[in-house]
Amino acid sequence: MKTVIYYFSATGNSLKTAAIISQSLGADMLPMTKNKGVLCTADKIGLVFPTYFWGVPRTVGEFIDKLRISQDSPYMFAVSTYGELHGGVLGQVDRLLVNKGLKLNYGREIKAVANFVEEYNPRVHLAEKRLREAAGLAELAADEIDAGICNAPFHDSVLDKLFYRIYTDVKVNHDQGFHVDDTCIQCGICQNICPNHNIILKNGLLEFRHQCEHCVACINCCPQKAIQWKSATQKRNRYKHPDVTIKEIISGMQAF
């Protein structure tokens, strides 16, 4: 029985989670950004991704919308990492799958380290404990998926949907708050790590194109901490999963 895991990850939490599950199951592991619309022939299909505003990143929603499968009723599973609150993210995934004639058979939310530095200071002092616990939950998820456990149904509330609209409606031009200070060395990491090609390095200057995913990969993975959001982030921590390299994140980001 073939299993494939599609993942999306900006600072490594979901990439590490997908890697643990993939290794345990002997599954193929593929980035969503590079596989939109590709025909999937697996018997078990997994989605691993972070939670944004109690819902799925736009990239994940687009991936599900374009998902093509060869099996009539594959076993679908989803594992979502989150920082503080996960809301009804699995209920949203189930609704998106139902629109495709599918259903979510198994889901689990895994608490990791929050990375949304624009709104708060990432609590990196909690990272070691949280990531150890997250790895254990990923192993548990792998065992349950291997056993074919079904823990449906999943739901999202009216409140979940309203909060998610902050992400889809209010934050559209959120990247207008980004600016770069004089410590920038023009290394190009931010340009390469952005899943939406939202950052362009042109004539030694960074240009933000207002199609931001809000994944915060750019601000967290800048080696100089040169990218700031308004006046809020100069003294805040940056976070990237310690077991995941920037190169690994970039390899799973841009489709071209």
C-alpha positions as CSV (number, residue, x, y, z in Angstrom):
1,M,0.0,0.0,0.0
2,K,1.5,3.3,-1.1
3,T,1.5,6.4,1.1
4,V,2.5,9.9,0.1
5,I,2.7,13.0,2.3
6,Y,2.4,16.5,0.8
7,Y,3.8,19.2,3.1
8,F,4.1,22.9,3.4
9,S,6.5,24.5,5.8
10,A,7.9,28.0,6.3
11,T,10.2,27.7,9.4
12,G,10.5,23.9,9.7
13,N,7.9,22.7,12.2
14,S,5.7,21.0,9.6
15,L,8.7,19.9,7.5
16,K,10.2,18.1,10.6
17,T,6.8,16.6,11.4
18,A,6.3,15.4,7.9
19,A,9.8,13.9,7.9
20,I,9.1,11.9,11.1
21,I,5.8,10.5,9.8
22,S,7.2,9.8,6.4
23,Q,10.2,7.9,7.8
24,S,8.0,5.9,10.1
25,L,5.6,4.9,7.4
26,G,8.1,4.6,4.6
27,A,6.1,7.2,2.7
28,D,7.1,9.5,-0.1
29,M,7.3,13.1,1.0
30,L,6.7,15.9,-1.5
31,P,6.3,19.7,-1.2
32,M,2.9,21.1,-2.0
33,T,4.3,24.1,-3.9
34,K,5.9,21.8,-6.5
35,N,3.0,19.3,-6.8
36,K,-0.2,21.3,-7.3
37,G,-2.4,19.5,-9.8
38,V,-0.2,16.4,-10.0
39,L,-2.1,13.1,-10.2
40,C,-1.7,11.2,-7.0
41,T,-1.9,7.4,-7.2
42,A,-1.4,6.6,-3.5
43,D,-3.7,4.6,-1.3
44,K,-3.0,6.8,1.7
45,I,-2.6,10.6,1.1
46,G,-1.4,12.9,3.8
47,L,-1.3,16.7,4.3
48,V,1.1,18.2,6.8
49,F,1.1,22.0,7.2
50,P,1.1,24.9,9.8
51,T,-2.1,26.5,11.1
52,Y,-2.7,30.1,10.1
53,F,-5.4,32.0,11.9
54,W,-7.1,28.8,12.9
55,G,-7.2,27.6,9.3
56,V,-5.0,26.5,6.4
57,P,-2.4,28.6,4.6
58,R,-3.6,29.7,1.1
59,T,-1.0,27.4,-0.5
60,V,-2.6,24.4,1.2
61,G,-6.1,25.4,0.2
62,E,-5.0,25.8,-3.4
63,F,-3.2,22.5,-3.3
64,I,-6.4,20.7,-2.1
65,D,-8.5,22.5,-4.7
66,K,-6.2,21.2,-7.5
67,L,-5.6,17.7,-6.0
68,R,-6.1,14.9,-8.5
69,I,-6.3,11.3,-7.4
70,S,-6.6,8.0,-9.1
71,Q,-8.2,6.0,-6.2
72,D,-11.9,6.1,-5.6
73,S,-11.7,6.6,-1.8
74,P,-8.2,6.9,-0.5
75,Y,-7.4,7.1,3.2
76,M,-6.9,10.9,3.8
77,F,-5.0,12.2,6.8
78,A,-3.9,15.6,7.9
79,V,-1.5,16.8,10.6
80,S,-1.4,20.5,11.4
81,T,1.3,22.1,13.5
82,Y,0.3,25.2,15.5
83,G,1.8,27.6,18.0
84,E,-0.9,28.4,20.6
85,L,-4.4,27.7,19.3
86,H,-5.4,25.5,16.4
87,G,-9.1,26.4,16.1
88,G,-11.1,24.3,13.7
89,V,-8.4,23.8,11.1
90,L,-9.1,20.1,10.6
91,G,-12.8,20.9,10.1
92,Q,-11.8,23.3,7.4
93,V,-9.6,20.7,5.7
94,D,-12.5,18.2,5.8
95,R,-14.8,20.7,4.1
96,L,-12.3,21.4,1.4
97,L,-11.9,17.7,0.8
98,V,-15.7,17.1,0.7
99,N,-15.8,19.7,-2.1
100,K,-13.5,17.3,-4.0
101,G,-15.6,14.2,-3.3
102,L,-13.2,13.1,-0.6
103,K,-13.2,13.1,3.2
104,L,-10.7,13.4,6.0
105,N,-10.3,10.1,7.8
106,Y,-7.7,11.0,10.3
107,G,-6.4,14.3,11.7
108,R,-4.2,15.5,14.5
109,E,-3.0,18.9,15.6
110,I,0.5,19.1,17.0
111,K,1.7,22.0,19.2
112,A,5.1,23.3,18.2
113,V,6.7,26.8,18.5
114,A,4.8,29.8,17.3
115,N,6.7,31.9,14.7
116,F,4.5,34.9,13.9
117,V,7.1,37.4,15.0
118,E,5.0,40.3,13.6
119,E,2.4,39.9,16.4
120,Y,4.4,38.5,19.3
121,N,7.9,37.5,20.5
122,P,8.5,33.8,19.6
123,R,9.1,31.9,22.8
124,V,12.3,30.2,21.8
125,H,13.0,29.3,25.4
126,L,10.2,26.8,25.2
127,A,11.5,25.3,22.0
128,E,13.4,22.3,23.3
129,K,10.5,20.9,25.4
130,R,7.8,21.7,22.9
131,L,9.7,20.2,19.9
132,R,10.5,17.0,21.9
133,E,6.8,16.6,22.7
134,A,5.9,17.4,19.1
135,A,8.2,14.7,17.8
136,G,6.6,12.2,20.1
137,L,3.1,13.2,18.8
138,A,4.3,12.9,15.2
139,E,5.4,9.3,16.0
140,L,2.1,8.6,17.6
141,A,0.3,10.0,14.5
142,A,2.4,7.8,12.3
143,D,1.4,4.7,14.3
144,E,-2.3,5.6,14.1
145,I,-2.1,6.3,10.4
146,D,-0.3,3.0,9.8
147,A,-3.2,1.3,11.7
148,G,-5.7,3.1,9.5
149,I,-7.4,4.7,12.4
150,C,-10.4,7.0,11.6
151,N,-11.1,9.7,14.1
152,A,-13.6,11.7,12.1
153,P,-15.8,13.8,12.1
154,F,-14.1,17.1,12.2
155,H,-15.8,20.5,12.6
156,D,-15.0,24.2,12.5
157,S,-17.2,26.8,14.2
158,V,-18.6,30.1,13.1
159,L,-16.0,31.7,15.3
160,D,-13.2,29.7,13.6
161,K,-14.4,30.9,10.2
162,L,-14.7,34.6,11.3
163,F,-11.2,34.5,12.8
164,Y,-9.8,32.9,9.6
165,R,-11.2,35.8,7.6
166,I,-8.7,38.1,9.2
167,Y,-6.1,36.1,7.3
168,T,-8.0,36.0,4.0
169,D,-9.5,39.5,4.0
170,V,-7.8,41.8,6.4
171,K,-4.1,40.7,5.9
172,V,-4.2,41.0,2.1
173,N,-1.6,43.9,1.9
174,H,0.0,43.0,5.2
175,D,3.5,43.0,3.7
176,Q,3.3,46.8,3.3
177,G,4.6,46.8,6.9
178,F,7.9,45.1,5.9
179,H,11.1,47.0,5.5
180,V,14.8,46.2,5.4
181,D,17.4,47.8,7.6
182,D,21.0,48.5,6.7
183,T,22.3,45.2,8.0
184,C,21.0,43.4,4.8
185,I,23.8,41.7,2.9
186,Q,21.7,40.9,-0.2
187,C,22.2,37.1,0.2
188,G,18.9,36.4,-1.5
189,I,17.5,33.9,1.1
190,C,14.3,35.9,1.5
191,Q,13.7,35.9,-2.2
192,N,14.3,32.2,-2.6
193,I,12.4,31.1,0.5
194,C,9.2,33.0,-0.3
195,P,6.5,30.5,-1.6
196,N,4.7,33.2,-3.5
197,H,7.6,34.9,-5.3
198,N,6.5,38.0,-3.3
199,I,10.0,39.2,-2.7
200,I,12.3,40.5,-5.5
201,L,15.9,41.6,-5.0
202,K,16.4,44.3,-7.7
203,N,19.3,46.6,-7.9
204,G,20.4,45.9,-4.4
205,L,16.9,46.6,-3.0
206,L,14.1,44.4,-1.8
207,E,10.7,44.8,-3.3
208,F,7.6,43.3,-1.7
209,R,4.9,42.6,-4.3
210,H,1.8,42.4,-2.0
211,Q,0.9,38.8,-2.6
212,C,2.2,37.6,0.8
213,E,1.4,34.2,2.2
214,H,2.1,35.5,5.8
215,C,4.3,32.4,6.3
216,V,7.0,34.7,7.9
217,A,9.8,32.5,6.5
218,C,11.6,35.7,5.2
219,I,11.7,37.5,8.5
220,N,12.6,34.4,10.6
221,C,15.2,33.0,8.3
222,C,17.1,36.1,7.4
223,P,20.7,35.5,8.8
224,Q,21.1,39.2,9.6
225,K,17.7,39.8,11.1
226,A,17.5,42.6,8.6
227,I,13.8,42.3,7.7
228,Q,11.5,44.1,10.1
229,W,7.8,44.6,10.3
230,K,6.9,48.2,11.1
231,S,8.6,49.0,14.5
232,A,7.5,45.8,16.2
233,T,10.3,43.3,15.5
234,Q,13.7,44.9,16.0
235,K,14.1,43.4,19.5
236,R,12.1,40.2,19.0
237,N,13.4,36.7,18.6
238,R,13.5,34.8,15.3
239,Y,12.5,31.2,15.1
240,K,13.4,28.3,12.8
241,H,13.2,24.6,13.7
242,P,16.8,23.7,14.9
243,D,16.8,20.4,13.1
244,V,15.8,21.9,9.7
245,T,18.2,23.8,7.5
246,I,17.3,26.9,5.4
247,K,18.3,24.9,2.3
248,E,15.8,22.2,3.2
249,I,13.0,24.8,3.6
250,I,13.9,26.5,0.3
251,S,13.8,23.2,-1.5
252,G,10.2,22.7,-0.6
253,M,9.0,26.2,-1.3
254,Q,9.0,27.7,-4.8
255,A,7.6,25.8,-7.8
256,F,9.9,27.5,-10.3
